[in-house]
Amino acid sequence: MITYIVLFFFLAVFSFTDYIYTPFIYRKLLLCTGGIFIFFVLWSLASLRWKTGTDWDSYYDTFYYFSEAHIINFEPGYIKLMAFIKEFTSNYTVYLAVFSFLCISIKFSFFFKYHKETFFTLILLFYCYYFADIFAVRQNLAISLTLFSTIFIINRKPIFFSLFVALATSIHSSSILYFLAYFIYWRKINDKTFYCFVCISIFFGLSGGGLVLMNLVFKSLGIDGLIADKIAKYLNEDSEALNTNINPVFLYLLGTIKRLIFIPVFMYIKNKSADKFQNIKGYFNLYMIGNIIYFLFAKDLAVFVRASVPFLFFEIMLLSYVLLHFKKNKRKLLPVFLIVLFFSLSRFNTLVNSYYDLYVPYYSIFDDRIERKL
C-alpha cells in the first residue's frame, strides 16, 4: 500500500506545478522530462506486476495456454493482439509490457496534445480514477482507443473516427455505444434539457426502467423466454467494469449523488469558460450522455456501466477545467485545488478498497514470495 500512497503524493506535487507560473522554456522542459519519467514509472509498475490486480487468472491463462476453451470469452480484436504477441514470445511479462504501453501511451498522447496546461493534473486524476492503467484489462485499451478517436470528432473526420471506434469495439464490445459520440459532441443542448434528461433517467433507473426497456427491446426483436433470461443474466455479469464487491444498489446511489454534485459545477464552469476552453462543451455533452446511460441502467444492468465509461472518462478533463478556471484567482485556487485533491484521494481509497486483497500488496516479478511462470 505504501507504494500507491507514495505515488499519489508524488503525482499530487507534480499536478500543483500546473498552476504555478513557470517561464515557457522551463514549463516545456518539465512537461517533457516529467511526463516521460511518470510514464516510465507507471509503465514499469504495469509491466512488472505479478498476480496483482483483478482478473489475473483469466488473462494469464488465456495468454499462456491460448486454447479454444480460453479465448472463447474474448473479443476478436483482443485475440488478434494476443496472437500477434504470441508469435514472438510466450513471456507474460512481455505481453503486459506491450499491452500496458498501448493503454497508457495513447492516453498520455491525448493529454499532451489537448491539455498541456493541466497535463500532470490529468495524470493524477487518471491514477485516482483508473489506477493509471497499471492493472489494465482489455476495456482499458478500448477506452484509450475511444479517447483517441475523439481527436477525429474534434477535427471532423468521421471515417477515421468510425475506424478507431470499430477497433475499440473489437477489443471490448461495450465501446460500440461510443459511435453516438460523433453526433453528440457538437450538439447545442441547453442546460434545462440536460436537467430534464437527468431527472427522467434517475426516475426510470430507480424504478427498474432499464430492465423494462431491455425487455421491450427483446420482444421487438422476437427474443423471449429462456433465451431472454440467459441474455439478461449475461448482461449482469461484470467483473471488469464495476471492479468492486460493494452492494450494487449502494454503489448506484453513491454514484448518483456524486454526479448530482458534479453536474451543476461542470455546467457553471462550461457556461463561464466556454470561450476560453475550446473543447469543454463537447466534453460536457459526452459526459452527460455517460451519466444518463449510468442513471438509466447501472442499477439493474451491469454491462451498461461498462458502456458508460468511455463517456464518463471526460470527468477528469472537466475537473481539470475547474482548476484551470480558478488559476488566475490565487485566493480561490488553493482551496479548490485542496478540495479536488481530497476528492481524488477519497476516490483512490475507494478504488483500492474495492478489491483490496487483489491490489495489496503489490507483487512484482522480482518478489521472492510468489511462484510464477514468466
Protein Blocks (a to p, Z undefined) as FASTA:
>chain_A
ZZmmmmmmmmmmmmmmmmgccdfklmmmmmmmmmmmmmmmmmmmmmmgghiaehklmmmm
mmmnopaklmmmpcfklmmmmmmmmmmoccfklmmmmmmmmmmmmmmmmmmmmmmmlmmm
mmmmmmmmnonommgcfklmmmmmmmmmmmmmmnopaklmmmmmmmmmmmomklmmmmmm
mmmmmpccdfklmmmmmmmmmmmmmnopmmmmmmmmmmmnopahjllmmmmmmmmgcfkl
nopabdfklmmmmmmmmmmmmmmmmmmmmmmmmmmmmmlmmmmmmmmmmmmmmmmmmmmm
mmlmmmmmmmmmmmmmmmmmmmmmmmmmmmlmmmmmmmmmmmmmmmmmmmmmmmmmlmpc
cddfklmkbccdZZ
